[in-house]
Amino acid sequence: MNGFLDRVLGRVRLGGWLAVAAPVIAVVFAVLITSVVLLVAGKAPVEAFTTLADYGTQPRSMAMILNTGVMYYISALAVAVGFRMNLFNIGVDGQYRLAAVVAAGLGGAAVVPGVLNIVLVIVVAVVVGALWAAIAGLLRVYRGVSEVISTIMLNAIATGLGSWLVSEHFGVLTGNDLGTRPIPDDAHMPGIPLIAGTPVLVNGFIVVAVLLGVAYWVVLNRTRFGFELRATGKSESAAVASGVSVKKMIVVTMVMSGAVAGLIGMPELLGASYKYSNNFPAASVSRASRSPCSAATTRSEWRSARCCGVSWTTRPTSSSCSTSPRRSSRSCRASSCSP
């Protein structure tokens, strides 16, 4: 069955030497295209690539690359779960943002101490991400809504919901920065001195990322569930004939993808910033960067700024709107600051 589908769809299975040759060819092709662009721009390709290699091989750079790569790797795993069943989870951004907000709020409240707080933060992030992704799965199954459309729209909703949670429930104002309470010191993910020659530690969440990758491979390739997931993605009719519930697989796959997506913000939350604020990588700046509202300096001003369409976890930058905490939503809607 797999071989027949590969021939029909024109796919090449990357096994044996192809598994090594394909990425090498891709890198060579990228270098050639980049070199052409640099030459057209009047730059020396050799000098550019030498500078790039020098920077990338410095101990500090290597540690920073690993720390950044952890988040990207978990993002790729979240999307890959859906891809194996031809589901396009475009809502990873909203899922991990909302998961980070809720997890940071509970983690900062220190409901449980120490390592238990770390576990709580991770579990909450997984559950929130899974539940948010489940909405798209249920819409696909029961209403026929494409998961591409629903997940994109849910991204915007997650941004607003997360901002509301920070503004109204989890947020505390520190200077001009509105964010959740910091996670206590005893619940920080320890770093790993993996790269010699630099004081920069590798985020301890890299261990979790590796385990996630192993779990992904095992579940997808060595379990019955993984076989049914892949079979459904290749041919729904064949899966139905084999007794697989396609609707169930769609919902479960979206839930799994969202659960993994919920972990994307955990390296930053547990190993770097320890709270969710406007400096958090998951914070939305898309609406605030276009808003004419002013820089709010008190918590009440942050709340009043929402009538101007601001993402409340992101500080506005313009000064054309009144910053008075007494400004009502009615007067704001009547002014030029209305969204």
C-alpha positions in Angstrom: 0.0 0.0 0.0 2.7 2.5 1.0 4.8 1.7 -2.1 1.8 2.1 -4.4 0.9 5.5 -2.9 4.5 6.7 -3.2 4.4 5.8 -7.0 1.1 7.4 -7.5 2.0 10.6 -5.7 5.5 10.8 -7.1 7.1 10.8 -3.6 10.6 9.6 -3.0 11.3 7.6 0.2 14.4 9.0 1.9 16.0 5.7 2.9 19.7 4.6 2.9 22.1 7.0 1.2 19.3 9.3 0.2 18.6 10.1 3.8 22.1 11.7 4.0 22.3 13.0 0.4 19.0 14.9 0.4 19.9 17.4 3.2 23.4 17.8 1.8 22.1 18.7 -1.6 19.6 21.1 0.0 22.4 22.9 1.8 24.6 23.1 -1.3 21.6 24.4 -3.3 21.0 27.0 -0.7 24.6 28.1 -0.7 24.6 28.5 -4.5 21.4 30.6 -4.5 22.7 32.8 -1.7 26.0 33.2 -3.4 24.3 34.4 -6.6 22.2 36.9 -4.6 25.4 38.2 -2.8 27.3 38.6 -6.1 24.4 40.5 -7.6 24.4 42.8 -4.6 28.2 43.3 -5.0 29.2 41.4 -2.0 31.8 38.7 -1.6 30.1 35.3 -0.9 33.3 33.8 0.6 33.6 36.6 3.1 30.0 36.4 4.1 30.0 32.6 4.7 33.3 32.9 6.6 31.8 35.5 8.9 28.7 33.3 9.3 30.8 30.2 10.1 33.0 32.2 12.6 30.0 33.4 14.5 28.2 30.1 14.5 31.2 28.2 16.0 31.7 30.6 18.9 30.8 28.9 22.2 28.3 31.6 23.2 26.6 31.4 19.8 26.4 27.6 19.9 24.6 27.8 23.3 22.2 30.4 22.0 21.5 28.4 18.9 20.6 25.4 21.0 18.4 27.4 23.2 16.5 28.9 20.3 16.4 25.6 18.5 14.6 23.9 21.3 11.5 26.0 20.8 11.6 25.6 17.0 12.1 21.9 17.3 9.1 21.5 19.6 7.1 23.7 17.1 8.1 21.4 14.3 7.0 18.3 16.3 3.6 19.9 17.0 3.0 20.6 13.3 4.5 17.2 12.2 1.9 15.3 14.2 -0.9 16.8 12.2 1.0 16.5 8.9 1.2 12.7 9.2 -2.5 12.7 8.9 -2.8 15.5 6.3 -4.0 17.9 8.9 -2.6 21.4 8.8 -2.4 22.8 12.4 -1.8 26.5 11.6 -2.9 27.4 15.1 0.3 26.4 16.9 1.0 30.1 17.6 -2.2 30.6 19.4 -2.1 27.3 21.2 1.4 27.9 22.7 0.7 31.5 23.5 -2.5 30.7 25.5 -0.9 27.8 27.2 2.0 30.0 28.2 -0.3 32.6 29.7 -2.3 30.2 31.8 0.7 28.1 32.8 2.6 31.3 33.8 -0.3 32.6 35.8 -0.6 29.4 37.9 3.1 28.9 38.1 3.5 32.5 39.5 0.8 31.9 42.0 3.0 29.1 43.5 0.1 26.8 44.3 2.6 24.0 44.9 6.3 24.3 45.8 9.5 23.4 44.0 9.6 20.7 41.4 5.9 20.1 41.8 5.4 23.6 40.5 7.4 22.8 37.4 5.3 19.7 36.8 2.1 21.8 37.3 3.2 24.4 34.8 4.1 21.8 32.2 0.9 19.8 32.7 -1.3 22.9 32.5 0.4 24.0 29.3 -0.2 20.6 27.7 -3.8 20.6 28.7 -4.5 24.1 27.6 -2.8 23.6 24.2 -4.7 20.3 23.7 -8.1 21.8 24.6 -7.6 24.8 22.3 -6.6 22.6 19.4 -9.5 20.3 20.1 -11.9 23.1 19.1 -10.5 23.0 15.5 -10.7 19.2 15.5 -14.4 19.2 16.6 -15.3 21.9 14.1 -13.7 19.7 11.3 -15.5 16.6 12.4 -19.0 17.9 13.2 -19.3 21.0 11.0 -16.9 20.3 8.2 -14.8 23.4 8.9 -11.3 23.3 7.4 -8.7 23.1 10.2 -6.7 25.6 8.2 -9.3 28.3 8.5 -10.4 27.5 12.1 -6.9 27.4 13.5 -5.9 30.7 11.9 -9.0 32.3 13.4 -8.4 30.7 16.8 -4.9 32.3 16.8 -6.5 35.7 16.9 -9.0 34.6 19.6 -6.2 33.1 21.7 -4.3 36.4 21.5 -7.2 38.4 22.8 -8.1 35.8 25.4 -4.5 35.6 26.7 -4.3 39.4 26.8 -7.5 39.6 28.8 -6.3 37.0 31.3 -3.1 38.9 31.9 -4.9 42.2 32.2 -7.8 41.1 34.4 -6.5 38.1 36.4 -2.8 37.2 36.2 -1.1 40.5 35.6 0.9 42.6 37.9 2.5 45.9 36.9 6.3 46.2 37.3 7.3 49.6 36.1 5.9 49.8 32.6 5.8 46.1 32.2 2.5 44.3 32.7 3.0 40.5 33.1 2.3 37.6 35.3 3.9 37.0 38.7 7.4 35.5 38.4 7.7 31.8 39.0 9.5 31.3 42.3 13.2 30.5 42.2 12.7 26.9 43.5 10.6 26.1 40.3 13.1 27.2 37.7 14.4 24.6 35.1 18.1 24.3 35.7 20.5 25.0 32.8 23.1 22.6 31.5 26.8 23.6 31.0 26.8 21.8 27.7 29.1 24.1 25.8 32.6 24.7 27.1 34.1 28.2 27.0 31.0 30.2 27.7 29.0 31.0 30.8 25.7 30.7 28.8 23.9 27.6 29.9 21.9 25.4 27.6 18.2 25.4 28.6 17.4 22.3 30.6 14.2 21.8 28.6 16.4 20.4 25.8 16.2 17.1 27.6 12.4 17.2 27.3 12.6 18.1 23.7 14.8 15.1 23.0 12.4 12.9 24.8 9.5 14.3 22.8 11.3 13.5 19.6 11.9 9.9 20.7 8.3 9.6 21.8 7.1 11.0 18.4 9.1 8.4 16.5 8.0 5.5 18.7 4.3 6.4 18.7 4.1 7.1 15.0 6.2 4.1 13.9 5.9 1.4 16.6 2.3 1.5 17.8 -1.1 0.6 16.5 -2.3 4.1 17.0 0.6 5.5 14.9 -0.2 3.0 12.1 -3.9 4.0 12.2 -2.9 7.7 12.1 -0.6 7.3 9.1 -3.1 5.0 7.3 -5.9 7.6 7.8 -3.7 10.3 6.4 -2.9 8.3 3.3 -6.4 7.0 2.5 -9.4 7.7 4.6 -11.5 5.2 2.7 -8.9 2.4 3.3 -8.8 3.4 7.0 -12.6 3.2 7.2 -12.6 -0.2 5.5 -10.0 -1.4 8.1 -12.3 -0.3 11.0 -10.6 2.9 11.8 -12.8 5.8 13.0 -11.7 8.7 10.9 -13.6 11.3 13.0 -11.9 10.0 16.2 -8.5 10.1 14.6 -9.0 13.7 13.4 -9.9 14.9 16.9 -7.2 12.9 18.7 -4.5 14.0 16.3 -5.4 17.7 16.7 -5.4 17.2 20.5 -2.0 15.6 20.3 -0.7 18.4 18.1 -2.0 21.0 20.5 -0.6 19.3 23.5 2.9 19.4 22.0 2.3 23.0 20.9 1.5 23.9 24.5 5.1 23.0 25.4 6.7 25.5 23.0 6.8 28.3 25.4 8.1 26.3 28.4 11.8 26.6 27.7 11.4 30.4 27.9 9.0 30.4 30.8 10.9 27.9 33.0 14.4 28.6 31.9 14.7 32.2 31.0 12.0 34.9 31.6 10.1 33.0 34.4 6.9 35.0 33.6 4.7 36.0 30.7 5.0 39.6 29.7 5.5 41.8 26.7 9.1 40.5 26.4 7.9 36.9 26.2 8.5 35.4 22.7 4.9 34.3 22.5 3.5 37.8 23.2 1.6 39.3 20.3 2.7 42.7 19.0 0.8 42.7 15.7 -2.2 44.8 16.8 -0.3 47.0 19.3 2.3 47.9 16.7 -0.4 49.4 14.6 -2.4 51.0 17.4 -2.3 54.8 17.9 -2.8 54.5 21.6 -0.2 55.9 24.0 2.2 54.4 26.4 0.3 53.4 29.5 2.2 53.7 32.7 -0.3 52.4 35.3 -2.3 49.2 35.5 -5.6 51.1 35.1 -4.2 52.8 31.9 -3.4 49.3 30.5 -7.0 48.3 31.1 -8.4 51.5 29.5 -6.1 51.0 26.5 -8.1 47.9 25.5 -10.8 50.1 24.0 -8.2 51.2 21.5 -7.7 47.6 20.3 -4.4 47.0 22.1 -2.9 43.6 22.9 -2.7 44.2 26.6 0.5 42.2 27.1 2.3 44.5 24.7 3.1 48.1 25.5 1.7 50.6 23.0 4.1 53.1 21.5 2.3 56.1 20.1 1.2 59.2 22.0 -1.9 60.3 20.1 -4.5 58.9 22.6 -5.1 60.1 26.1 -3.5 57.9 28.8 -5.9 58.9 31.5 -7.1 55.9 33.5 -10.5 57.6 33.7 -11.0 57.5 30.0 -14.1 55.5 29.4 -14.7 53.0 26.6 -17.5 55.1 25.2 -15.3 58.2 24.8 -12.5 56.1 23.4 -14.8 54.6 20.7 -15.9 58.1 19.8 -12.3 59.3 19.3 -9.7 58.7 16.6 -8.3 55.9 18.7 -11.2 53.5 18.1 -10.0 50.3 16.5 
